[in-house]
């Protein structure tokens, strides 16, 4: 395939490439002599015009890690040995992070970690990567280097293992999850047949992958705009377990929402699989689970048409809660819009009564004050926030 001139020009003109910090790293690591090239995501996504939020850039280099660290130190660049045993160090220049990895060849692997040998052979470095669209390099002027002809797959949205798919997976079984993630993000959820056969074959050998690594991949999948078909395919392939009603709701959510997002999707997952199960399975943080639970609680209030209470208790989660409620309850679009319009008309004031108000009227500190505040608060919410302080205090039960 002849690469379109427009794609090649995009690479040469890319903002991340022309950035002063990027050019500084190239110059530091002999980019002009061809010893260092940018590789992977930034190159791939620039060629394919794929939206990219990440600010980091990966480099491949002929220089050894100790040489990279020495040069960075002498140049006053912050350097972190984030994976030095595998040839990777991270440089920080301004707001950008640069992961620099010495060219490598795998010596042995057990499917979770690899023993590598450093080298100078660019094609061998490309051949040890996962997918053809990820084995793309460019120099400091933006000239594409494509040693295994991955640009065609990149531009056509094909996610294909490099060489033998079974061997690539045997080298690192996390590539099973990456195959699904990249097919969802870059392959329009159209699965390469050889790749799909290989991941099905590997389905029973994924148990010893760390929850953190799997969770990182699942977290990124959950955040993708379209992933419901991918989850269905993963279930069919024996990679994950999700009940049919959950898959149905995930599909409904994507079809109905203009911009699907990870927080609402996670709430739907938690609703069906439970907070504890999802957290343990994918090593999610307490904050992630708390957000999902808040969305679910808000959605439940909306489903029961306690709209004022939802607006009062969960103002930060209403947008996602509306979509989750509509998805789980099967609202029509017209029904959803009625709820949205109601929410838009609500101006939630501050609850006008405090514990000190109750104590000034003779109540003693203790659980009864909390219970009475809850009762008054509910009456205030039911009134549409119209009851004022004096009206509420007149209802006080001592």
C-alpha positions in Angstrom: 0.0 0.0 0.0 1.2 3.5 -0.8 0.8 5.6 2.3 -1.3 8.7 1.5 0.8 11.9 1.4 -1.7 13.6 3.7 -1.0 11.0 6.4 2.7 11.4 6.1 2.4 15.1 6.2 0.3 14.9 9.4 3.2 13.0 11.0 5.7 15.6 9.9 3.5 18.5 11.2 2.4 16.8 14.4 2.4 19.2 17.4 3.8 16.6 19.8 6.7 16.0 17.3 7.4 19.7 16.8 7.2 20.4 20.5 10.4 21.9 21.8 10.6 19.3 24.6 10.3 16.4 22.1 13.0 17.8 19.9 15.2 18.3 22.9 14.9 14.6 23.7 15.6 13.6 20.1 18.7 15.8 20.1 19.9 14.4 23.5 19.6 10.8 22.2 21.2 11.2 18.8 18.0 11.4 16.9 19.7 13.1 14.0 22.0 10.1 13.6 19.0 7.7 13.5 19.8 6.2 16.9 16.5 7.2 18.5 12.9 7.3 17.0 9.5 7.9 18.4 7.4 4.7 18.4 3.9 3.4 19.1 0.8 5.4 20.1 1.8 8.9 19.1 2.9 7.8 15.7 0.0 5.4 15.2 -2.7 7.9 16.2 -1.2 10.7 14.2 -1.2 8.7 11.0 -4.7 7.4 11.5 -6.1 10.7 12.8 -7.3 8.9 16.0 -8.2 11.2 18.9 -5.4 11.1 21.5 -5.7 12.5 25.0 -2.4 11.2 26.3 0.4 13.7 26.5 3.3 11.2 26.7 5.5 10.0 23.8 7.4 6.7 23.6 10.9 6.4 22.2 13.0 3.5 21.0 16.7 3.9 21.1 20.0 2.1 20.3 21.5 3.7 23.4 21.7 1.6 26.6 19.6 2.7 29.6 22.6 3.8 31.6 23.7 6.0 28.8 20.2 7.5 28.5 20.2 8.3 32.2 23.7 9.7 32.1 22.9 12.1 29.3 19.6 13.1 30.8 21.3 13.8 34.2 24.0 15.9 32.6 21.4 17.9 30.7 19.4 18.6 33.8 16.4 16.5 32.7 14.5 14.6 35.3 15.0 10.9 34.8 13.2 7.9 36.5 14.4 4.2 36.1 10.8 3.0 35.7 11.7 -0.3 34.0 15.4 -0.2 33.7 15.7 -4.0 33.9 13.8 -4.2 30.7 15.6 -1.2 29.2 13.0 1.5 30.0 13.6 4.9 31.7 11.2 7.8 31.8 12.3 11.4 31.1 10.2 14.4 32.2 10.6 17.6 30.3 8.1 20.3 31.2 4.6 18.8 31.1 5.5 15.9 28.9 6.7 12.4 29.9 8.9 10.4 27.5 9.3 6.7 28.0 12.6 5.7 26.4 13.3 2.0 25.8 16.4 0.4 24.4 15.9 -1.8 21.3 15.2 -5.3 22.6 14.9 -9.0 21.7 13.1 -11.5 23.9 15.4 -14.2 25.3 12.8 -16.1 27.2 9.3 -15.4 28.6 6.7 -17.2 30.8 3.7 -15.2 29.5 3.9 -12.7 32.3 7.4 -11.3 32.2 10.2 -11.5 29.7 14.0 -11.7 29.8 15.3 -9.4 27.2 18.6 -8.7 25.4 19.5 -5.2 24.2 20.4 -4.8 20.6 20.7 -2.5 17.6 18.3 -4.2 15.2 15.2 -2.1 14.5 13.3 -4.8 12.7 13.8 -7.3 15.5 12.6 -4.7 18.0 9.5 -4.2 15.8 8.9 -8.0 15.6 8.7 -8.4 19.4 5.9 -5.9 19.7 2.2 -6.9 19.9 0.3 -5.6 16.9 1.4 -4.3 13.5 -0.2 -0.9 14.0 2.0 -0.4 17.2 5.3 -1.2 15.4 5.5 2.2 13.7 8.4 4.6 14.2 9.4 8.1 13.1 12.5 10.2 13.3 12.9 13.7 14.6 11.7 15.1 11.2 8.6 13.0 11.1 9.8 10.6 8.5 7.9 7.3 8.9 9.9 4.1 9.5 7.7 1.0 9.0 9.9 -2.1 9.2 7.0 -4.7 9.1 4.5 -2.8 7.0 2.1 -1.9 9.8 1.0 1.4 8.4 -1.6 -0.3 6.1 -3.2 -1.9 9.1 -3.0 1.3 11.0 -4.8 3.3 8.3 -7.4 0.5 7.6 -8.2 0.0 11.3 -7.0 -3.6 11.4 -5.7 -4.9 14.7 -3.4 -7.8 13.8 -0.8 -9.6 15.9 2.7 -9.5 14.5 3.7 -12.8 13.0 2.2 -15.8 14.8 -0.6 -14.7 17.2 -0.2 -17.7 19.5 3.5 -16.9 20.0 2.8 -13.2 20.7 0.3 -14.2 23.3 2.6 -16.8 24.8 5.2 -14.0 25.3 2.7 -11.9 27.3 -0.8 -13.2 28.0 -2.0 -9.7 28.8 -2.0 -9.2 25.0 -5.3 -11.1 25.0 -6.9 -8.1 26.7 -5.0 -5.6 24.6 -6.3 -7.3 21.5 -9.8 -6.6 22.6 -9.0 -3.1 23.7 -7.3 -2.0 20.6 -10.0 -3.6 18.4 -12.6 -1.6 20.3 -10.6 1.7 20.1 -8.9 1.4 16.7 -10.5 -1.5 14.9 -14.2 -0.6 14.9 -14.9 -3.8 16.9 -14.2 -5.9 13.8 -12.0 -8.7 15.0 -9.2 -10.2 13.0 -10.1 -13.9 12.6 -6.6 -15.3 13.4 -6.3 -13.1 16.4 -9.7 -14.1 17.7 -8.9 -17.8 17.3 -5.7 -17.3 19.2 -7.3 -15.4 22.2 -10.0 -18.1 22.4 -7.3 -20.7 22.6 -5.5 -18.8 25.4 -8.7 -18.2 27.4 -8.0 -20.9 30.0 -4.4 -19.6 30.7 -5.1 -16.1 32.0 -5.7 -16.9 35.6 -2.3 -16.0 36.9 -2.2 -12.5 35.3 -2.1 -9.8 38.0 -5.3 -8.1 38.8 -3.6 -4.8 38.5 -2.6 -5.4 34.9 -5.9 -6.8 33.8 -7.7 -4.0 35.7 -5.7 -1.4 33.8 -6.8 -2.8 30.5 -10.5 -3.2 31.6 -10.5 0.4 33.0 -9.4 1.7 29.6 -11.9 -0.4 27.8 -14.8 0.8 30.0 -13.9 4.4 29.1 -14.1 3.8 25.3 -17.0 5.3 23.4 -18.1 2.0 21.9 -17.3 -1.3 23.6 -20.5 -3.3 24.1 -19.8 -5.6 21.1 -16.3 -6.2 22.4 -17.6 -7.3 25.8 -20.0 -9.7 24.1 -17.1 -11.1 22.0 -15.0 -11.5 25.2 -17.8 -13.4 26.9 -18.2 -15.6 23.9 -14.4 -16.3 23.8 -14.4 -17.2 27.5 -12.2 -14.2 28.5 -14.7 -12.6 30.9 -18.0 -13.4 32.5 -21.0 -11.1 32.2 -24.7 -12.1 32.3 -26.8 -11.6 29.2 -29.0 -8.9 30.8 -25.9 -6.9 31.6 -24.6 -7.2 28.1 -28.0 -6.1 26.8 -28.0 -3.0 29.1 -24.5 -2.0 28.1 -25.6 -2.2 24.4 -28.7 -0.1 25.2 -26.6 2.5 27.0 -24.3 2.9 24.0 -27.2 3.2 21.5 -29.1 5.8 23.5 -26.3 8.1 24.8 -24.6 10.7 22.6 -21.3 10.4 24.4 -21.0 7.2 26.4 -18.4 7.4 29.2 -16.6 5.2 31.7 -18.2 6.4 34.9 -21.8 5.6 33.8 -20.8 2.3 32.3 -19.0 1.3 35.5 -22.2 2.1 37.4 -24.1 -0.3 35.2 -21.5 -2.9 35.7 -21.6 -2.4 39.5 -25.4 -2.6 39.5 -25.2 -6.1 38.0 -21.9 -7.5 39.4 -21.8 -5.8 42.8 -19.2 -3.3 44.1 -17.1 -5.9 45.8 -16.9 -8.2 42.8 -15.9 -5.5 40.4 -13.4 -3.9 42.7 -11.6 -7.2 43.4 -11.8 -8.4 39.9 -10.3 -5.3 38.3 -8.5 -3.7 41.2 -10.5 -0.5 41.1 -10.0 2.3 43.6 -12.3 3.2 46.4 -13.0 6.5 44.7 -14.0 4.8 41.4 -16.4 2.5 43.2 -17.8 5.3 45.3 -18.6 7.3 42.2 -20.3 4.3 40.6 -22.4 3.7 43.7 -23.4 7.4 43.9 -24.6 7.3 40.3 -26.6 4.1 41.1 -28.2 5.7 44.1 -29.1 8.8 42.2 -30.5 6.7 39.3 -32.6 4.8 41.8 -34.1 8.1 43.1 -34.8 9.2 39.6 -36.4 5.9 38.7 -38.7 6.2 41.7 -39.3 9.9 40.6 -37.8 11.3 43.7 -36.3 13.9 41.4 -35.9 16.7 44.0 -34.1 14.4 46.3 -31.8 13.2 43.6 -31.0 16.8 42.7 -30.3 17.7 46.4 -28.2 14.6 47.3 -26.3 13.9 44.2 -25.8 17.2 42.2 -22.4 16.1 40.8 -23.8 12.8 39.3 -27.1 13.8 37.8 -26.0 13.7 34.1 -24.8 10.1 34.3 -27.6 9.1 36.7 -30.2 10.2 34.2 -28.7 8.0 31.5 -28.2 5.1 33.8 -31.8 5.4 35.1 -33.1 5.5 31.5 -31.0 2.5 30.5 -31.9 0.3 33.5 -35.6 1.3 33.6 -36.3 1.3 29.8 -37.5 4.9 29.6 -38.4 6.3 26.3 -36.5 9.3 25.0 -39.6 11.4 25.7 -39.8 10.1 29.3 -36.1 10.9 29.9 -36.5 14.4 28.6 -39.3 15.0 31.1 -36.9 14.1 33.9 -34.2 16.2 32.4 -36.5 19.3 32.1 -37.6 18.8 35.7 -34.0 18.8 36.9 -33.2 21.9 34.8 -35.9 23.8 36.6 -34.7 22.9 40.1 -32.6 25.5 42.0 -31.6 23.6 45.2 -31.1 26.0 48.2 -29.2 25.1 51.4 -31.2 23.2 54.0 -32.3 26.0 56.4 -32.2 24.1 59.7 -29.2 22.9 61.7 -28.5 20.9 64.8 -27.9 24.1 66.8 -31.4 25.3 65.9 -32.8 22.2 67.5 -30.7 22.5 70.6 -31.8 26.1 71.0 -35.3 24.7 71.2 -34.5 22.3 74.0 -33.3 19.1 72.3 -30.3 17.5 73.9 -27.3 16.5 71.8 -27.5 12.9 70.6 -29.0 10.6 68.0 -32.5 12.1 68.3 -31.2 15.4 66.8 -29.8 13.5 63.7 -33.1 11.6 63.3 -35.2 14.8 63.6 -33.0 16.6 61.1 -33.4 13.8 58.7 -37.2 13.9 59.1 -37.4 17.6 58.6 -35.0 17.4 55.6 -37.3 14.9 53.9 -40.3 17.1 54.5 -38.4 20.0 53.1 -37.4 18.1 50.0 -40.9 16.8 49.5 -42.2 20.4 49.5 -39.9 21.2 46.6 -37.6 23.1 48.9 -40.3 25.7 49.6 -40.6 25.3 53.4 -38.6 28.0 55.2 -36.8 27.8 58.5 -39.7 28.9 60.7 -42.1 26.5 59.0 -39.8 23.6 59.6 -39.0 24.5 63.2 -42.8 24.7 63.9 -43.0 21.0 62.9 -40.3 20.0 65.4 -41.0 16.9 67.4 -39.0 17.0 70.7 
